[in-house]
Amino acid sequence: MKEYDYLVVGAGLYGATVAHFLRKAGKRVLVLEKEDHSAGICHQEREEGIFVHTHGAHIFHTSDEEVWSLVTSLTPFRPYVNQPKANYHGRLYSMPFNMNTFHQLWPEVVTEEDAHRKLEEECAPYKGIDDGTVEGWCLSHIGPTLYETLVKHYTEKQWGRPCSELDSSIIRRLPLRFRYDDNYFNDICQGLPEKGYDALADSLLEGVKVLYGVDFLEKKEKWMGLAEKTIYSGPIDALFGYSGGTLSWRTLKFEKETLDQEDFQGMAVMNYTDETVPWTRIVEHKHFLGDVSPRTIVTREYSDEWTPGREALYPLKDERNLSLAARYKELALQEGILPGGRLGTYQYLDMDDVIRLAIDDARKILS
């Protein structure tokens, strides 16, 4: 009999959740984590008395009652409503698209009927041109003014490609509301862990043996030899040394600055949607939990091309990449390795989706 029933690679939310349920079922679990901390890209560090989101802002939101019950049973959450603003050439607009946005763009638009009428007028010249791209969808569904002001330049900065070449799924997930409601998410539950996401991940991992600072891929056969089965949440192409080709991602470059003032922008997140500003957004971390400090910390985010060794954040889901990812997943399964999480499955997943996937995978393993 091997020393462990399961080897879990990665102590992010996926790996921590899978390990949590396997341990509760009485299984012997070993978790390997390349970094010196848990929580993956949700990791936070406290500086100047402020919880800093080191890999970009992470706001937990879900309509999955089981997921919400799990996370709130492990660590206290504080209510938080995400209400970012969009800065276009110095003018601020509400996000996502709602009656506040419409009125800010067109002061004569006050009622839902006014908004529908205005959008029909805007879209009329572009009916029938929806070709499945961001540009085609926007022009035919929200019109040129909203597209130019709030979508086009931000999206092209984020993805490094023209909107005429990007799949419309990127933008269709953004809510369009005909009420005065700046809440970015439609989910029933929304909040932030008071002690940070590391506390959440560590609570999931309580009672599990975790080795930090260990790169599984450097001695893959050795580590797999310790357990009956392996669950892998790292980059699926790296698992095979990129032998079939490298999957394409976008990443972010972060420019953090500590300022000798109490406040910088008066809110946690401000998006910059015009072409003249190189960053996509500025995050002022103290506004998430209302941290009290005489100083403030802001992070400018710049979207960038991904190369191996950098943090893979947003998958470029075209035909070539999806096909390659599917081949890698099949290879992993053939080797008895279950790929999971956003990196292992080559998906853009919100945090609740990651936890849901982990719960479902754990149940399948144990069934």
N, C-alpha and C positions, 0 to 999 in steps of 0.2 A: 504494500500500500504506500502511495506517495504521501509526502508530508502534508500537502494541502489538497482539498477537494477542488478549489478554484483559485486561479491566479487572475487578478483584475489589474489591467494596465491602465493607469490614470486615476487620479484622485479628484477629478472634477466632479460636477454634479451627477453625471451619468455613472461613472465608476463608483462614487461614494454611495449612490442610491442602490445600485446592484449589490454592492458589498453589504450594505445594511440589511437587505432582505435575505440574502444568502446566510448571513450570520444569524439572523433571527430564526432561520429554519434549522439551525444547528450545524451548518457547514463550516469547514475549516477554510478560511479565506486569507490570502495574502494580497495586499495591494502594493503596487510599485508606482512611484511618482517621480518623474524626472526633475521637477522643481523642488524647492525646499518648503513648499506650502501646499495646502489643499485648495479646492475651489476653482482651479483652472483659470479661465479668463475672467471669472467673477471675482477674483482675488482683490482684496482691499488692504490698504496700509494706512495707519493713523499717523498723520503729520500735523503739527501745529494744533493738535486737538481736533483734527478734522479727518473723517474717513474718506480716503481718496480711492476712487475707482481706477485702478492702475491700467486696465485694458478697455477703457471706455465705460460710459454709464450703463448700469444694469438695473432695471426696474422690474420687480417681479409682478407678473399679472397673469391671471388664469380664471377660467370658468370651470375648471376641473376640481370638483369638491374634494375628491380623494387626495389630489396633489396638495391643495391648500391646507387640508387637515393635517397632512403629513408634515409639511414644512413648519406650520405654526405650532405644532406639538413639540417640535425640537428646539426652537429658539423663538423669542418674542419678535413679532413684527410690528412695525409702526405704519399706520395708514399714510399713503402718499399718492397723490393724483398727478400724473404726468401731464403738464400743460406747457410744452415748449412754445417758443415764439420763433418765427422766421424773420430774418433780417434781410431785406432786399433793398440795396442802395440806401441803407439808413432808415428805412421805414419798416415798422414791425407789423406782422400779420399773425393771426391765430392759426394754430395747427391742431388737429388735422382740419381739412376743409369743412367748415360749418357756417352757420349764419353770421357769426362774428367776422369770419374771413370775407364772406360775400359783401357784408356791409362796409368793411374796411376798403375793399377794392371798388365797390360801387355804392356810394352813400345813399342812393335812391332805393337800394334793395333793403327792405325792412322785414317783410313777411316771407313765409315759405313760398307763397304764390309768386312774389316778386323774384325770388331766387330761381325757381323753376323757369319762369319766363325769360330771365336774363341768360341762364345757361342754354336754353333752347336757341335763343338769338345768337349766342356766341358759337354754338356748335353747328348751326344750320349750314354754313358753307363747307363743312367737313364731314357731313353725313356719308357713310359708306366707305370711308378711307381707313377704317380700322384694320390694319394689316398684321395685328398681333404684336406690334412693337410699342414701346412706351410712347413714342411720338404719335403714332396712329391712334392709339387708344385715348390719349389725353385730348387731342384735337377734336375727336369725335364724341367724347363723353363729358369733358369739362371746358373745352374751348381754349383759344390761344392765350387769353389773359392769365388765367390760373396756371396754365402750362408754362408760360414764359416767366412768371413771377415766382412761382413756388416749386416747380418741378424740373424744368429743363437743365438749368446750370448746376443745381445741386446734384441731380442724378448723374450728370456727365462727369462732374468732379468725383463723385463717389465710385463710379464704375470705370472711369477712364476710357469711355467709349461714347459715341453719339447715341442719343436716345432713339434714333432711327434704326439702330442695330441691336437694341436691348429688348428682351422679352417683356411684354406688358405685365407679367405676373409680379414684377418688381414694384409696380405702382398700384396695381389693383387691390393689394392688401391694405392700402391706406383708406380709412373710413371717409365717407362722404355723407355729411349730416345736414339735415334741414331743420336744425334747432340750434339755439345758442348754447353750445356745449363744447368747451375746449379740452375735455378729457381725451387724451390721445388714444386710449385703449377702450375697447368695447367690453372687456372682461368684467365679470362681477366682482372679483377680488383683485386688489392691487395694493402693494406695499413694499417695504424695505425691512430687512432684518436689522434690528436695533444694534446688534453686536457685529454686524458684517456677514458677508457670505462665507467667509472662512469658518465662522462659528457654526453656521448651518452645515457645511460640509464636514466639519470635525464632529458634530453631533451624529451625523449619519454614520461616521466611521468609528464611533465609540465601540470599543471591544474588538475591533478588527486590527490585525497587525499591518502596519503601513511602513514601508521603507521609502524615505525621501532621498532625493538626489541620486536616483538610480535610473539609468537609461536602459530600458528593457531591450532595445534593439541592438545594443552593443554585445549582449550575451543572451540572445533570444533562446537558443536551445537549452542553455543552462537553466534559465528561469522557468521555461515551459516544462522542463523535466521534474520540477518540484511539485507540480499540480496535475490533477487528473484532466482538467479542462482550463482553457484560457479565454478570457473575455478582454477584448482590446479596444480601447477608445482613443488611440492615437491616430495619426494620419494613415489612411489605408494604403496609400501608395508607398509611403516610407517603410511599411511593414515588409515590402518586397524589394526594397532598395531601388524604387522607381524603375524597376526592370521593364515594365510595359509602357513607360512614359510618366510624366509628371502631371498631376491634376492641377488645374488652374484655380487660383483664389485671388481675391483682393485682400489687402491688409490695411492697417492704419499706422501712421506715424504720429507719435504724441509729443507735444511740446508743452511741458508743465512749467508753471511759473508761480512762485510764491510772492504775493504782493503785500506791502506794508500798509494795508488799508482794510477796513472791515468788510467792504462789499465792492464787487466789481460790476455785475450786471443785474443783480436783483432777482435772479432766477437760476435754476439748476442748469438748464439746457437752452442754448440759443443756436438755431441753425442759420447758416449764411447761404442764401439761395441765389446770389448773383455771381457773375463770372469774374468780377474784379477782385474778389477775396479768395485767397488760395486754400484756406481751411474750410472744412464742411460745417464744423460747429465748435462752440466753446462751451465747456462744462465748468461750472463753478460748484465745487463739491460740497461746500458747507450747507447749501440750500436743500440737499436731499433729506437730511435728518435734523436740520436746524442746529448744526454744531455751532457752539459759541466760541469765538476766537477773535482776538484783536487783528488778526491777519486773515487773508483769504488765499486759496489756491485755485488756480484756473488751469485747464488743459485745452489747448487747441488741437483739434484732430484733423489730420491730413490723410486723405485716401491715397493709396499707393499700390503699385504692382507688387504681388507676392513673389518671393524667391525662396527656395529651400533654406531653412534656418530661421526664417521670420515667422511671426504668428499668423497662421491661416485663419481668416475670419469669415469671408463671404465667398461661397463657391460660385464659380461662373458656370452655370448649368446650361451648357449648350450640348448638342448631340455628341460631339467628340468626348467631352468630359463625362457625361452621364454614361456613355457606353464603356469608357475606360474604368470608371468607378464600379460599374456592375461586374466587370471582369475581375477586378481586384477582390471584390466581396466574395465572388464565387471561389477564387483561389484560397481565400482565408477560410471559408467553410470547409473546403476540401482538406485543409490542414488541421481541422478541428478547432479553429479559432473563431469565436463569435465577435464580429465587428459591431461596435455600438457608439452612441454619441454622435455629435455633429461631424467630427473628424473621421470617425470610423465608417460613417454611412454617407459622407459627402452631402450633407444637407445643411441648410440654414434653419436652425431650430431655436425657438425661444426657450427660456429656462424651464418653464412648465412642460414644454414638449419633451425636453431632455429627460426630465424626471418621469414623465409618463412612459416614455420609451423604455427607461430603465426598469420601472415597475413591471411593465408587460414582459420584458425580456426575462426578468428574474422569475416571474410566474411560469413562463414557458420552460425555463431550465428546471424548475422544481416540480413540474407536473409529471 
